[in-house]
Amino acid sequence: MVCPSERRWVLTLAKTIGSKRHKALIAMLIKERKAAGMNQTELARALGQYQSYVARVESGERRVDVVEFLDIAKAIGFDPKVVITRLESR
């Protein structure tokens, strides 16, 4: 059983997919990947994942947690703090 305050938290998280900031994050990840000259398959290999994982992230079907974000940043080669700062300003 979930208490009412926990239910509100779960509903809030569910609403982040498709939000302006979620879309902005995806756009930034795609921009950084392309700037690094990587395709989805190359990024997936660097992450130890299938290409479909990257496709689901980039299509907005899958949320990225903090640890995954840091792994993606390392695999692509960008500073995650810069992307977060840009995202916060939106």
CORQUIBEL-V267065 format. One record per residue. RES is the residue in three letters. PSI is psi in degrees with one decimal (none if undefined). Layout:
res & psi
RES & PSI
RES & PSI
This chain:
res & psi
MET & 138.2
VAL & 130.0
CYS & 157.4
PRO & -39.1
SER & -37.1
GLU & -37.1
ARG & -42.0
ARG & -40.4
TRP & -44.5
VAL & -43.6
LEU & -38.1
THR & -44.5
LEU & -41.0
ALA & -29.4
LYS & -8.3
THR & -28.6
ILE & 123.8
GLY & -3.9
SER & 166.8
LYS & -44.1
ARG & -35.6
HIS & -44.6
LYS & -39.2
ALA & -41.1
LEU & -46.4
ILE & -45.9
ALA & -40.8
MET & -41.0
LEU & -43.0
ILE & -44.9
LYS & -45.2
GLU & -40.7
ARG & -46.8
LYS & -38.1
ALA & -30.1
ALA & -3.8
GLY & 25.3
MET & 146.4
ASN & 176.0
GLN & -38.3
THR & -42.1
GLU & -42.0
LEU & -43.3
ALA & -44.7
ARG & -43.5
ALA & -29.0
LEU & -8.9
GLY & 31.8
GLN & 174.7
TYR & 158.3
GLN & -33.0
SER & -29.0
TYR & -49.4
VAL & -41.6
ALA & -41.5
ARG & -38.3
VAL & -49.6
GLU & -21.2
SER & -9.6
GLY & 4.2
GLU & -23.5
ARG & 132.7
ARG & 148.5
VAL & 126.0
ASP & 174.7
VAL & -44.3
VAL & -43.3
GLU & -40.6
PHE & -44.9
LEU & -39.3
ASP & -41.3
ILE & -44.8
ALA & -43.8
LYS & -43.2
ALA & -38.7
ILE & -36.3
GLY & 36.5
PHE & 161.5
ASP & 113.1
PRO & -28.6
LYS & -35.9
VAL & -44.5
VAL & -42.5
ILE & -41.7
THR & -44.3
ARG & -41.7
LEU & -38.9
GLU & -29.9
SER & -3.8
ARG & none
